[in-house]
Amino acid sequence: MQKNYIKKHIAATLKNKHYWITFCSTFVVAFIAMLIIFNNTEVNASVSPTDMPIENIENEIYSEDFSEPDNDFIADDEFWSDNQVIEPTPDEETRENTIVLESGDTLLNILTNLGMQYSDANNIFLATKKVYDPRNLKAGQELQISMQWNIPENKLISINSISTEIQKGERVIVEKIDNDNYLAKIEKDELIQELNSATGIINGNLSNAMSSQNVPASIIANFINIFSYSVDFRRDIKKGDQFEIIYENYITPNGEIIKNGEVIFASLTLGKNKIELYRFEDNNGNADYYDKKGFAMKKTLSRKPMSFQNARISSPFGRRFHPIYKQYKIHWGIDYAAPKNTLIYAAGDGVVQVAKYNGGYGNYIKIRHNSEYSTAYGHMQKFAKGIRPGVRVKQGQVIGYVGSTGRSTGPHLHYEVIHNGKRVNPLKVKASASENLRGKNLETFKKQVAKIDSTYQKMLAQNNAHTNDKLASLNDNNHSSNIN
């Protein structure tokens, strides 16, 4: 019924005259307005004047050459190039921090105390351990740490890198390579070998004379050890005697001394007797000191196998009044009084037979040198690292430290020499020279001696010229002062 009503209403409207007049008038007005707008408005179309089809326009857009972008556009490959520096957001910054390790500190607790998650800190620990064990870090050692820091929240975001010097001229560096991984490496300074020379007059003892010429302590000890096989530094050195030396230093490019090298040339003038020794290493890597003719200076056994060459004899070999038993007994060695922990050397090349606590001898070592000779050392404070029965040692190698263990009234070295099973006086043993140079080794050695002598003469000339310049400058200053 309602549908019939709607149909009747629409039919009545269409037959209405006023309806058609209104419709036509509105259409005409709208049509005229559109003509006016299109005739008076300039339209800048993006199509080309050649009426290029829309498909061609799209192709042209996507094939446009971006090899030379304008200043307002940066292509993706340029934005992510290796040289592009991505600045941190305003909310974060890179901080450099130096941490000095204290007793009990570890790499893990330092990193976790900074705010790092344990798992991330452990990644750094494991990466570092591949080149250097972090457990070897010591109190007083410095860690340089580069960190990414959240400024608003005042907390650590991540560790960029860590570095620490593990010895002079050598450091371990750990760097972040991605979000979870770190890479560690050992970095060493490039070292330069430098030759130094020194000469001086001995007015007191040799060590003081060499120290006054800025000779390093380790070089002085080496120098003394070289001559200890034939020189008694307590009795043989007199006032007015002279020393000469050429030795190596290893320095960084900026001139910092990292370590001392070998003594190349050593000379002692004792009264009218001058002893000159040259270091030579053969093709097998064996190094020793020889005189100009290639004769070895090293003896079979050292008479005083210790670093403190001024040690006095507190008890000689033979019959003596025993300080503990309070009666006369045979003393089967020589006692050298020396400060506690003084270095004790092997008196010659050989094999350790005994290294243990041995009753009245205290800490005791016995070394077999050959089929004839052995030596023994008593009352040691402790043994050197690695010294045990069966170990082969070299003459001059540290085997222990002076002490007062066993039956002893004070720190000293009890030193024995055993010849064919019998203990003999160490001061009366006839020392025979080591193997002398011959053949090609001797020929090479003599050429090396000539080079060392030439080098030494040049160094002396430079030193003398430098000394003369200083004296001339001093005289000029004094002359100017007198004129004024």
SVG drawing of the C-alpha trace seen along z (x, -y; Angstrom):
<svg xmlns="http://www.w3.org/2000/svg" viewBox="-2 -44 152 84">
<polyline fill="none" stroke="black" stroke-width="0.4" points="0.0,0.0 2.9,-2.4 4.7,-1.6 1.5,-2.6 1.5,-5.9 5.2,-6.7 4.6,-5.9 1.6,-8.3 3.6,-11.1 6.6,-10.8 4.2,-10.9 2.4,-14.0 5.7,-15.8 6.9,-15.1 3.6,-16.5 4.1,-19.6 5.0,-22.7 6.9,-24.6 9.2,-21.6 10.6,-21.7 11.0,-25.5 13.2,-25.3 15.3,-22.4 16.1,-24.0 17.0,-27.4 19.5,-25.8 21.1,-23.7 21.6,-26.8 23.2,-28.9 25.6,-26.1 26.7,-25.6 27.4,-29.3 29.5,-29.4 31.6,-26.5 32.4,-28.2 33.5,-31.4 35.9,-29.5 37.6,-27.5 38.1,-30.5 39.6,-32.7 41.9,-30.3 45.5,-29.4 46.3,-25.7 50.0,-24.6 49.8,-21.0 52.8,-18.7 52.3,-16.8 54.7,-17.5 53.5,-19.6 53.9,-16.6 50.8,-15.0 52.9,-12.1 50.7,-9.3 50.6,-8.8 52.3,-5.4 55.4,-7.1 55.4,-9.8 55.6,-7.2 58.4,-5.4 60.3,-8.6 60.0,-9.3 61.2,-5.9 64.2,-5.9 65.4,-9.4 69.2,-9.6 70.0,-10.2 73.8,-10.0 74.1,-13.7 71.4,-14.4 70.6,-18.0 71.6,-19.4 68.2,-18.7 68.3,-15.0 70.7,-12.3 70.5,-8.9 70.4,-5.8 73.8,-4.5 75.4,-7.9 73.7,-8.1 75.0,-4.7 78.5,-5.0 81.5,-3.9 82.6,-7.5 79.2,-8.7 79.5,-9.6 76.2,-9.0 75.9,-11.4 74.4,-10.2 70.9,-11.4 70.7,-14.5 69.7,-12.1 73.1,-10.3 76.8,-11.0 80.2,-9.2 82.1,-9.3 85.7,-8.5 86.5,-7.2 89.7,-6.0 89.4,-3.5 92.3,-2.6 92.0,0.9 92.0,1.5 92.7,4.7 90.0,7.2 88.7,5.6 87.9,7.8 86.9,6.9 83.5,8.3 82.6,6.4 84.0,3.2 81.7,3.5 78.6,4.6 79.2,1.7 79.1,-0.7 75.6,0.7 76.3,3.3 74.3,6.5 76.3,9.5 75.8,11.4 77.2,8.4 80.1,8.0 80.8,11.7 81.0,11.3 83.8,8.8 85.5,11.1 85.5,14.0 86.6,11.9 89.5,10.5 90.6,13.9 91.4,15.0 94.4,12.7 95.0,11.9 93.6,13.4 91.7,10.6 92.4,12.4 96.0,11.1 94.9,7.5 96.5,6.0 95.8,3.2 97.0,-0.1 96.5,0.9 94.4,-1.6 91.5,-0.8 90.5,-3.4 86.8,-2.8 84.8,-4.5 81.0,-4.4 77.8,-5.3 75.7,-7.1 72.0,-7.9 71.8,-11.6 68.2,-11.9 68.3,-8.6 71.9,-9.0 72.8,-5.4 75.1,-3.2 73.8,-2.2 76.8,-0.2 80.6,0.1 82.4,-1.0 86.0,0.0 88.3,0.9 92.1,0.6 94.8,1.2 98.6,1.3 99.8,4.8 103.5,3.9 105.6,1.0 104.9,0.6 102.2,3.3 98.4,3.0 95.2,5.0 92.3,3.4 88.7,4.6 86.3,3.0 82.6,3.5 81.9,4.9 78.1,5.2 75.4,5.2 76.5,8.4 80.0,9.1 83.5,7.7 86.9,8.3 90.1,8.2 93.7,7.7 97.2,7.1 98.8,3.9 102.6,3.4 104.6,0.2 107.2,0.5 110.5,0.7 113.8,-0.7 117.1,0.8 119.5,-1.8 123.2,-1.4 124.5,-3.2 128.0,-3.5 129.4,-4.5 132.9,-4.7 134.0,-5.8 136.6,-5.7 135.8,-3.5 136.3,-5.5 134.2,-3.4 132.5,-0.3 131.7,0.6 127.9,0.4 128.0,-3.2 130.5,-4.2 128.2,-2.7 125.1,-4.2 126.6,-7.7 127.0,-7.3 123.2,-6.4 123.8,-2.7 120.5,-0.8 120.5,1.5 119.8,4.6 122.7,3.8 125.0,3.3 124.0,6.7 124.6,8.4 128.0,6.7 129.0,8.0 127.8,11.4 129.9,11.5 133.1,10.9 132.2,12.9 133.8,16.0 137.3,14.5 137.1,11.4 136.6,11.2 134.8,7.9 135.5,7.6 139.3,8.0 140.2,7.3 138.6,3.9 140.7,0.9 140.2,-2.8 141.2,-4.3 140.2,-1.2 138.1,-1.8 135.0,-0.3 133.8,-0.6 130.5,0.8 128.3,0.9 124.8,2.1 121.4,2.2 118.2,0.3 114.8,0.8 112.8,-2.4 109.5,-3.6 109.4,-6.1 108.9,-8.9 112.1,-7.9 110.7,-6.1 112.9,-3.2 110.8,0.0 113.5,2.5 117.2,3.1 118.9,5.5 122.2,7.3 125.7,6.1 127.6,6.0 131.0,5.1 132.4,5.0 135.8,3.9 137.5,3.7 140.9,2.2 142.2,3.6 145.5,1.8 147.6,2.5 145.5,5.5 142.7,4.7 140.1,7.4 137.9,6.8 135.0,9.1 132.7,9.3 129.3,10.9 128.9,13.5 126.0,15.7 126.7,18.7 124.5,20.3 122.8,22.5 121.7,19.5 124.3,20.1 125.6,16.8 128.7,16.2 131.5,13.6 135.0,13.9 138.2,11.9 139.5,10.5 141.1,13.8 137.9,15.8 138.9,17.4 136.0,17.9 136.0,16.0 133.4,18.1 134.9,20.7 133.6,24.1 132.5,23.0 131.8,19.6 133.7,18.9 130.8,16.7 127.6,17.7 125.4,14.8 124.3,11.3 125.8,9.7 129.5,9.8 130.6,7.8 129.5,10.6 132.1,11.4 133.2,14.9 131.6,15.4 132.9,19.0 135.8,20.4 136.3,23.9 137.9,26.3 138.1,26.7 136.2,24.0 134.4,23.3 130.8,24.1 128.5,21.2 125.6,23.5 127.3,26.7 130.0,24.6 132.8,27.0 135.3,27.4 134.0,29.1 135.0,29.4 133.1,26.9 132.7,28.5 131.9,25.3 132.2,21.5 129.6,19.3 128.9,15.9 127.0,13.4 124.5,11.6 121.1,9.8 118.0,11.9 116.6,12.7 119.9,12.0 119.9,13.9 121.7,17.2 123.0,18.4 123.9,21.8 127.7,22.0 127.8,23.7 125.7,25.5 124.2,28.7 121.2,30.7 119.4,30.2 119.7,33.4 118.2,32.3 115.9,29.4 114.3,29.9 114.4,29.1 117.4,31.0 117.8,31.0 120.5,28.6 121.1,27.4 117.5,25.9 116.3,25.4 119.0,27.1 119.9,27.6 122.5,29.8 123.5,29.5 125.6,32.1 127.7,30.2 129.7,33.1 131.2,36.4 133.7,34.7 132.0,31.8 128.8,31.0 127.9,28.0 125.5,27.6 123.7,24.5 122.2,24.4 120.0,22.2 118.0,20.7 115.0,18.6 113.2,20.3 113.8,21.9 113.4,20.0 110.4,20.8 110.7,24.0 113.7,25.4 113.2,29.1 115.1,32.4 115.8,33.2 115.7,29.6 118.7,28.4 120.1,25.0 122.6,22.6 125.5,21.0 124.4,17.7 120.7,18.7 118.8,17.8 118.1,20.9 117.1,19.5 117.4,16.7 119.6,16.2 117.9,17.1 118.5,18.5 116.7,21.8 118.0,25.0 120.8,24.6 121.8,21.0 122.5,17.9 121.7,15.4 121.1,15.0 123.9,16.4 124.7,18.8 126.5,22.1 128.3,23.1 130.0,26.4 132.0,27.9 132.1,31.7 134.9,33.1 134.7,36.9 132.5,37.4 134.7,35.4 133.9,31.9 136.8,29.5 137.6,25.8 135.6,23.8 138.4,21.1 141.1,23.7 139.2,25.4 141.2,25.1 138.7,23.6 139.2,24.4 138.0,22.2 134.8,23.0 135.0,24.0 136.9,21.4 135.7,20.2 137.2,21.8 136.6,22.2 133.7,20.2 132.5,19.1 135.9,17.5 136.0,15.8 132.5,14.3 133.4,13.3 136.5,11.3 134.5,9.4 132.0,8.6 134.7,7.4 136.0,5.0 132.5,3.5 132.1,3.1 135.5,1.5 134.7,-0.9 131.3,-1.7 132.8,-2.3 135.4,-4.7 132.7,-6.8 130.6,-6.8 133.6,-7.9 134.3,-10.7 130.7,-11.9 130.7,-11.8 134.0,-13.7 132.7,-16.3 129.6,-16.7 131.7,-17.0 134.0,-19.6 131.0,-21.6 129.6,-21.7 133.0,-22.7 133.4,-25.5 129.9,-26.8 130.7,-26.8 134.0,-28.7 132.2,-31.2 129.6,-31.8 132.3,-32.2 134.2,-34.6 131.1,-36.7 130.4,-36.9 134.0,-38.1 133.6,-40.8 130.4,-42.0"/>
</svg>
